[in-house]
Amino acid sequence: MPTDYACQTAAERAAHCLTPVCAVLAPGRRTSDPEAEVMPVVLRNYLGAGPAAPTAPRVSAPVVRITTGAAVLRLCLDGLRAEMEGSLALWHASVVQQLPQILKRAQASKADWAVLQELQSAAQEVLTHLAGVAPHSSSWARSLGGQVALLEDVLSGALRRLSVPPEYAASCASGLASAVASLFGLVASPARQ
C-alpha cells in the first residue's frame, strides 16, 4: 500500500508539472504590475525621470495546489484501472472534460489530508485490481510499468487535444506518469522523463 509520504510526494510532483498546463487551461486573473507608479508624478518631474512607462496588465501565474495534484493523480489512477479493465478509450474521452474542470477549481472543498487519503485509497484499489488480474504473475511491476507508459502516451494526447502546446503536454504527461509510478515504488525510465 502506498504510504502517506509517497502520496504527498507524488501529489506535490503532479502539482509542479501541472503549472504550465494550468496556465494554458485555466489562466490566472489579470493584475496590474505592482512596481508601476512607485515614484509620485511631482517628484518624477522634479528629478527629470520623464514620463512613467505605460503599464500593461499582466496575467498572474496560477498556483497549483497539492490538492489539485492529488485530484489529477486520482484521475490518472482511474485511467490505469480503465486500461486494466479494457475501457481506456472511454476514460480518454472523459479526461478531456474532467481535467480542465479539476484545474479550474480555485479552492478544494476538502482538507489536504482528506484528498491525500482518497489518493491513497485509489492507489490501493489499483494494486488490489492488479493482484486479482495476475495473482500468480511475478512480473506485476513490469506489467504496471507498461501500463504507466501507456497512460503517459494517452495523457499526452489528451493534453494536445486540449490545445496545450506539445512541449508542455509531453513534459506534463511524463511528470504525471512518473508521479503515478512513484506511488507504487516504481521509477520511470530516465529516457521517458
N, C-alpha and C positions, 0 to 999 in steps of 0.2 A: 504494500500500500504506500502511495506517495506520502512523504512526511509533510508536516506543516511548513517547514523551511523550504522544501522543494517546491511546494505550491506557491509560496510567497516569492521565491526567486524567479520561478517561471512567469508569474504574473507581472513582476517588475520588468523582466526581459521583454515580454509581449508589449507592455505599455511603452517601453522605449522604442521598439521597432515600429509601433503604430503611429508615432508622432508625425512623420512626413505624410503618411496616408491620411491621417486625420486632418491635416492642413488642407488636403485636396477635397475630401468627402464632407467634412464638417468645419469649414473655415471659421476662424475666430471673429470676434466683432471688431469693427473699426474703432481705433482710438487715435487721439491726437498725439503728436510727438511731445514727450514730457520735457525735452530740452528746449523747445521753442519758446521764444519771448522771455528769456531769462533776464535780460537787461531792459530796464524801463526805457521808453522811447526818448524821453528828455535826456537821460544820461547817455544813451547811444548817440544822439545827435551832438551833444557837447563833446564827446570823445572822438567824434568823426568816424564811428564804426560803420556808417552807411545804413541803408535800409535793411530791415530784417529779411532773411531769406524766406520765401513762401514755404509754408509748412503743409505738406501733403499728408493726408491721413494714412496711417499705416495699419496693417492687419496684425493683431496680436496673435502670437503663436499659440495654438491650442495646447493645453496641458492634458496629457493623457494620464488619467489616474490609474492606480493599481487595480481598482475595482473594474475599470473598463478593460484592462489587460486580462483580468481573470474571466470576465464575461466573454471576451473574444476567444480565450483558450477553451472555455466550455463549448463554444460554437465549433471549434476545431475538433474537440473530443467527440462531439456529435457526428462530425464528418468521418472520423476514424471508425466509429461504430457503424455508420451508414455504409462505409466501404466493406466492413466485415459482413454486413447483412445483405450486401448486393444492391443497395439503394443510393449509391453515391451520386448518380445523376439527379435524383430528386433533391438531395441535400445541396448540390451545386446550384440548382435553380433557386433554392430558397435563400442561400447565403448572400446572393446579390441584393436581396431586400433586407435581410437581417443585419448585415454588417454596418451599413450606413445608419440604421436605427440605433444600434448599440453605440456607435461613435458620436451620434448627435445628442445623446443624453448628457446633459451638463453635470448633473449630480446623481449619484446612485442612491436609491432609496434605502438600501440595506447597508449595514455596517461592513467595514472591510473584512472582519473576521467571518461574517456570515457568507460573504461571496467566496472567500477562500475555502470555507468549509464545503460549499456546493461544488467548487472546482475539485476538491479532494475526493468527494463522493463520486463525481462523474468519472474521474480517472480510475477509481476503484471499480466502477461498473465496466469500464473498458477492459480492465485486466480480468475481471470475472468472465466477461463475454469471450475474451481471447482464450482463457483457460478452458471454457466449455467447448469451443470450436476445435481446439487442438490439445486435448488433455494429455496425450501421450507423446507429444512432439517435444523434442529437446531444443528445437530451433525457434522458439517463440520470439526471442529477441530479434532474430533475423527477419521473421515474418512481420513483426511490429515495425522494424526499421524500414522495410519495404513499403509498408502502409503509410508511414510518416512521409517518406519520399513522394509517394503518390499524392498525399494530402498537400504537400508543398506545391506540386505542379498544378493541382486543381485550384488552390488558393491564389496562386499567381495569375492564372487565367481569369478567375472571378474578379480579382482586383483590376486587371486590364479591361474587363467588361465594364467596370465602374468608372472608366476613364482615368485611372491612376496611371501616371507615366510608367513605362516599362521598367526603368531602373528602380523606382520606388516599389513597384509591385513585386519584382523579383527579390529585392532586399527584405521587404516586409514578410513575404511568404517564407523565405529562408529563416528569418528570425523566429517567426511563429512556429515553424516546424521544429526548429532547434529547441524552443521552449517546451513544446509538447513532448519531444523526445526526452528532455531533462526530467520531466515528471516521472518517467519510468526508468530513470537511471541510464538512459542511452545517450551517447554523444553523437551528434550529427557529423557526417564526414566533412573535413575541412574544405574539400572541393565544392561542397554544396553551400557553404556559408559564404 
